[in-house]
């Protein structure tokens, strides 16, 4: 009887094991289909918002549309080009001529449907970041594969086998459903197209392609000027990660060559475009309120102090943090790239919500740093409150006349402070991570618990 029971029991156990293993095999196709599903949902969501009655309100809001990325201004410039009138003789167009021609060409290819055009670029940004993130996450996982060479109390923080899959999905969801980038697409902000080339730059950098990365960065630099500082982390990435001094030198030469070529093409279309594009970005003549820091200071100050503050603000937005951060994070150029993108979004002269949306979408790449961060809750609350209050206070100030510029600037100032807290928290978390990999997370100094602090 006992032998008969054992014989009947074994097949039952085998079938039970097969039933347990079966769902794991069935889950793989769903994971593979997840990116496609997210792209379809994001496209439908964008189209529904674009065709709704709220599209006009979103497109005209100062947090979405600025003089540098307004689609209406691009249409005006394109119309003037078609009539052989130089649009840079006035003060309406601040996009480079080649960009206007490119938008017009893409618009024609999209059957003159502006909805499809902006949705396609937004989805393209998501796809490029998806593959770039997967490549970066795999390299990061391989770098930390040998857990035995790290202290025992840090091993639980090391990336696991599913790290690349998790990070890529998080990045894709972040760029597609981030409210800041989503509203920028719905409002027809050309920053969505600019972000596509930024993602192409990151894609080329991570995969070690000299031409793609340098060409994309040259386009971004010619459009909005500030991304030119990203050439330093790009060179560092090729030298440190790809371990090729030849490629590092080649990418610098290619970047300069593409800059010269793009500038030459622009001068062929309009010789006096530079004053209306780069001069406009640097001198900040249009003081229409936005979510940046420039407009309020230059509205309130005396004119004889203007040049001093122009130099101070522009140095702060470009080279002030570039050298010290590049020296400190020279071994982690991807972290340096994200930090500089945040600084550009904070301190550029005419920022919009899409700038922050793109930088935020890259944060899931640092999933391993989240346990070392300390300001996540504070930053999230401040961003939520300021993003909600900004349109309210703008309406009270401009339409109801029951508030003033100080109310709105207070919100934009808190908005910038939240971003500063965020980027400093990430950089300090990276410092803690590097320290913990060498010395362990729980360290003692003279028999007492040591605390790593920023002074």
SVG drawing of the C-alpha trace seen along z (x, -y; Angstrom):
<svg xmlns="http://www.w3.org/2000/svg" viewBox="-13 -103 57 105">
<polyline fill="none" stroke="black" stroke-width="0.4" points="0.0,0.0 2.8,-2.4 4.7,-1.7 1.5,-2.2 0.9,-5.5 4.5,-6.7 4.1,-5.7 0.8,-7.7 2.3,-10.6 5.3,-11.2 3.4,-12.1 1.3,-14.4 4.4,-16.2 5.8,-16.5 2.5,-18.0 2.5,-20.4 6.0,-21.6 5.1,-22.0 2.1,-24.1 4.3,-26.3 6.8,-26.8 4.3,-27.4 3.3,-31.0 7.0,-32.1 7.3,-31.0 4.0,-32.7 5.2,-36.0 8.0,-36.5 6.0,-37.4 4.0,-40.0 7.3,-41.6 8.5,-41.8 5.2,-43.4 5.2,-45.9 7.2,-48.6 4.9,-48.4 1.8,-48.6 3.2,-51.7 4.0,-53.4 0.5,-52.8 -1.2,-54.0 1.1,-57.1 0.2,-57.9 -3.5,-57.5 -3.3,-59.7 -1.5,-62.4 -3.9,-62.4 -6.9,-62.6 -5.4,-65.6 -4.4,-67.3 -7.9,-67.1 -9.6,-68.2 -10.7,-71.7 -7.8,-72.1 -5.1,-72.0 -5.2,-75.7 -5.0,-76.5 -2.0,-74.3 -0.2,-75.6 -0.6,-79.2 0.6,-78.8 4.0,-80.3 5.3,-77.1 4.9,-75.2 5.5,-77.8 8.4,-80.3 9.7,-82.6 12.3,-79.9 9.9,-76.9 6.6,-78.3 5.1,-76.4 3.1,-79.5 6.3,-81.4 7.7,-78.6 4.7,-78.7 5.0,-82.5 8.7,-82.1 8.0,-79.3 5.3,-81.4 7.7,-84.3 10.4,-82.1 7.9,-80.8 7.3,-84.4 11.0,-85.2 10.9,-87.5 13.6,-87.2 11.8,-86.4 14.9,-87.5 14.4,-91.2 11.7,-91.3 11.6,-90.0 9.3,-87.0 11.4,-84.0 14.2,-82.7 14.7,-79.3 17.7,-78.7 16.8,-78.7 17.8,-75.1 15.5,-74.0 12.6,-75.9 13.2,-74.1 13.5,-70.8 10.2,-71.3 8.6,-72.2 10.0,-69.1 8.8,-66.8 5.4,-68.5 5.0,-67.8 6.1,-64.1 3.5,-63.7 0.7,-64.6 0.5,-68.1 -0.8,-66.7 0.9,-68.4 -0.6,-65.9 1.3,-63.0 4.5,-65.0 4.8,-65.8 3.6,-62.4 6.1,-60.7 9.0,-62.7 7.9,-62.0 7.6,-58.3 11.0,-58.3 12.5,-59.9 11.1,-57.1 12.4,-54.4 15.9,-55.9 16.0,-56.3 14.7,-52.7 17.6,-51.2 20.2,-53.6 19.1,-52.7 19.2,-49.0 22.7,-49.3 23.8,-51.4 22.1,-49.1 23.7,-46.0 27.2,-47.6 26.4,-48.7 25.3,-45.2 28.4,-43.7 30.6,-46.1 29.0,-45.0 28.6,-41.3 31.4,-40.1 29.7,-40.7 32.5,-39.1 34.9,-42.0 32.5,-44.4 31.8,-44.7 29.1,-42.4 26.8,-45.2 26.7,-46.7 25.9,-43.6 22.1,-43.9 22.3,-47.3 24.1,-45.9 22.0,-45.5 20.3,-42.2 19.8,-40.2 16.5,-41.9 18.1,-45.4 18.2,-46.2 14.6,-45.1 13.3,-47.2 15.2,-50.3 14.3,-50.4 10.6,-50.1 10.8,-52.8 12.6,-55.1 10.2,-54.5 7.2,-55.1 8.8,-58.2 9.4,-59.9 6.0,-58.9 3.8,-59.6 5.7,-62.3 3.3,-65.3 6.0,-67.8 7.0,-66.1 3.4,-65.1 2.1,-68.6 5.0,-69.9 4.0,-67.5 0.3,-68.4 1.2,-72.1 3.2,-71.7 6.4,-72.8 9.4,-72.3 11.4,-71.3 9.9,-67.9 11.8,-67.7 14.9,-69.1 14.6,-66.4 14.5,-63.8 18.0,-64.9 19.2,-64.9 18.0,-61.3 19.8,-60.6 23.0,-62.1 22.7,-59.9 22.0,-56.9 25.1,-57.5 27.2,-58.2 26.2,-54.9 26.7,-52.8 30.0,-54.4 29.0,-55.9 31.1,-58.9 29.2,-60.4 25.7,-60.0 26.6,-61.4 28.6,-64.4 26.0,-65.2 23.1,-65.1 24.9,-67.2 25.9,-69.7 22.3,-70.1 21.2,-70.6 23.9,-73.2 23.0,-75.1 19.3,-75.2 19.5,-76.2 23.2,-76.9 23.4,-75.6 23.9,-71.9 27.4,-72.8 28.7,-72.1 27.7,-68.4 30.8,-67.9 32.9,-67.4 31.0,-64.4 30.8,-63.0 34.6,-63.1 35.0,-61.7 32.5,-58.8 34.5,-57.7 37.8,-57.9 36.7,-56.3 33.8,-53.9 34.7,-52.9 38.4,-53.2 39.4,-54.7 41.4,-57.9 41.2,-57.9 37.4,-58.0 37.5,-60.7 39.6,-62.9 37.5,-62.0 34.2,-62.9 35.6,-66.4 36.8,-67.0 33.5,-65.7 31.5,-67.9 33.4,-71.1 33.1,-70.1 29.4,-69.6 29.0,-72.9 30.8,-74.7 28.8,-72.8 25.4,-73.6 26.4,-77.2 27.4,-77.5 24.1,-76.0 22.2,-78.5 24.1,-81.5 23.2,-80.3 19.5,-80.5 19.7,-83.8 22.9,-85.7 21.6,-87.7 20.0,-84.8 22.6,-84.8 21.4,-88.0 17.8,-86.7 18.8,-83.3 22.0,-83.3 21.9,-87.0 18.3,-86.5 19.3,-83.6 22.3,-85.4 21.0,-89.0 17.4,-88.0 15.5,-90.9 12.0,-89.3 11.0,-89.5 7.7,-87.7 7.3,-85.6 8.2,-81.9 9.3,-79.2 12.9,-80.4 14.8,-82.8 15.9,-85.4 12.7,-87.4 12.0,-88.7 15.6,-89.8 15.9,-91.7 12.5,-93.3 13.3,-94.7 17.0,-95.8 18.4,-99.1 19.6,-99.1 23.2,-100.1 23.5,-96.8 22.1,-94.7 25.3,-93.6 26.9,-92.6 23.9,-90.3 23.7,-89.0 27.3,-87.8 26.7,-86.4 23.6,-84.5 25.0,-83.1 28.2,-82.0 26.1,-80.3 24.1,-78.5 27.1,-77.3 30.7,-77.0 30.5,-77.7 29.7,-74.1 31.1,-72.4 34.8,-72.1 34.3,-71.1 31.6,-68.6 33.7,-67.2 36.7,-66.7 34.7,-65.1 32.6,-62.8 35.1,-62.1 34.8,-58.3 31.0,-58.4 30.3,-60.6 26.7,-59.4 25.9,-60.9 27.7,-64.0 25.6,-64.2 22.3,-64.0 23.5,-66.6 24.4,-69.0 21.0,-68.5 19.3,-69.4 21.5,-72.5 20.6,-73.6 16.9,-73.1 17.2,-75.2 19.4,-78.1 18.8,-78.6 17.3,-81.9 14.0,-80.6 13.2,-77.2 10.0,-75.2 8.4,-72.2 9.8,-69.8 13.4,-70.6 12.6,-69.2 10.5,-66.4 13.5,-65.1 15.9,-65.3 13.5,-63.5 13.0,-60.7 16.7,-59.7 16.5,-59.3 15.5,-55.6 19.0,-54.9 20.1,-55.5 17.7,-53.1 20.6,-51.8 21.1,-55.3 17.6,-55.8 18.3,-54.1 21.1,-56.6 19.0,-59.7 17.5,-61.8 15.4,-64.6 13.1,-62.5 9.9,-63.2 10.7,-66.9 11.5,-67.4 8.3,-65.5 6.1,-67.6 7.6,-70.9 7.3,-69.9 3.7,-68.8 2.7,-72.0 4.6,-74.4 3.3,-72.7 -0.2,-73.0 0.1,-76.6 1.9,-78.0 -1.2,-78.1 -3.4,-79.2 -1.3,-82.2 -0.7,-83.1 -4.5,-83.3 -4.9,-85.4 -2.1,-87.7 -2.8,-88.2 -6.6,-87.7 -8.1,-88.5 -5.5,-91.1 -5.8,-89.9 -2.1,-88.9 1.2,-90.3 4.5,-89.2 5.9,-88.3 3.3,-85.5 4.2,-83.9 8.0,-84.4 7.8,-82.8 6.4,-79.6 9.1,-79.6 11.8,-80.1 10.5,-77.2 10.3,-75.2 14.0,-75.9 15.0,-75.1 13.3,-71.7 15.4,-70.9 18.5,-72.0 17.7,-69.8 17.1,-66.9 20.4,-67.2 22.5,-67.7 20.8,-64.7 21.6,-62.5 25.2,-63.7 25.7,-63.2 24.0,-59.7 26.6,-58.9 29.4,-60.0 27.9,-57.8 27.6,-54.9 31.3,-55.1 32.4,-55.4 30.3,-52.4 31.7,-50.2 35.2,-50.7 34.7,-51.0 31.2,-49.6 28.0,-51.3 28.2,-50.9 31.6,-52.2 33.1,-53.0 35.6,-55.7 37.5,-55.2 34.8,-52.6 31.9,-54.9 29.5,-55.0 30.7,-57.3 28.3,-59.4 29.2,-60.6 28.1,-64.2 28.5,-67.0 30.3,-70.1"/>
</svg>
